[in-house]
Amino acid sequence: MELVGAWQGMLTEGSRQLRVVFRFSIENDKLSALNYRIEEGADPLPVTITRNRSGIRLTIPAVAGVFEGKLTADGNTLSGTYTRLDTTALTLVRSKKDNEWTLPEASEAMKSIPADAHPEFEVTTIKPSRPEEKFAIRLYPGGVLVATSATAADLIRYGFNVHPQQIAGAPGWMDSERYDVTGKPDLDGMPSLPQSKAMVKKLLADRFGLVFHIEKKELSVYTMAVGNGGPKMTPSAQPDGLPSFRTAANGVIATNTTMVEFAQILQANFVDQPVVDRTGLGAAKYAFALKWAVDPSHNNDVDPLPDLFTAFQQQLGLRLQSTKAQADILVIDQIQKPSSN
């Protein structure tokens, strides 16, 4: 199978269109490949190549993605499917000089804001969201934060890393009025996750007039710990990169992710209690996919998914358990609908 060179295609992930490129080369008489995701502006990701009678399988551990395709008779097209949480069609064509996409330079695309800096949003727009939009908060190259169909409660949960049970005194509109928010930092480069959260906190104070205080309360929480066999997650191929998450109703794909960040995603999107990290894995970053059956009693698949707790053990090598613990409660003293742009 003659694959040496660059192959490119347009990948649909949710509402996003991503240009992806696989660049194949021969090293020590063995075929190797790198994967580029142009819109994400990241360093190229290593690819594991498996061939069989039906075609080729390309696994990208850093983003928990798998492409399975077949080469057409003319040798210029790889047609198949790409799977992360969902499976979608993907066609790769051999790049030619007149149509080859320009690959990002990692040093420019991933320039970071200094860790000791305190960026703020220089330009921010807030407008009512369209009914068909789905909730998401993303950081894009250049540090631009885009939140779609986000409530004030969503922004508070993101900025302060709290579960809905850790918010008190919220007016009714805070969970029903949805906004599209775009913010550009006042410094060049990509903010870290803590920096982006700090910017959202400042936005909540400036545009929503948020005033609050913190109280302590005993709550039911979930704790994450390492299972008996140790973690099964793949160490991140880009530990200096920003964390990235893709969520669906029954799963999450994470890259460049610490367990603290994973706990925050779980409590913000999936579970009915705050989540506390007790894995002891510290600042180590991982890439993994976790899929489970939301309602196992209605799971009629040939290869049924496990419930969330079983999926934790089988797929991640972690334990998820319920217990009681003291937790911070963010009590809202004042909040108002956002000021105009």
Buried (B, 14 or more C-beta within 10 A) or exposed (E): EEBEEBBBBEBEBBEEEBBBBBBBEEEEEEBBBBBBBBBBBBBBBBBEBEEEEEBBBBBBBBBBBBBBBEBEEEEEBBBBBBBBBEEEEBBBBBBEEEEEEEBBEBEEBBBBBEEEBEBBBEEBEBEEBEEEEEBBBBBBBBBBBBBBBBBBBBBBBBBBBBBBBBBEBBBEEBBEBBBBBBBBBBBEBBBBBEBBBBBBBBBBBBBBEBEBEEEEEEBEBBBBBBBEEEBBBBEBBBEEBBBBBBBBEBBBBBBBBBBBBBBBBBBBBBBEBBBBBBBEBEEBBBBBBBBBBBEEEEBEEEEEBBBBBBBBBBBBBBBBEEEEBEBBBBBBEEBEBBEEE
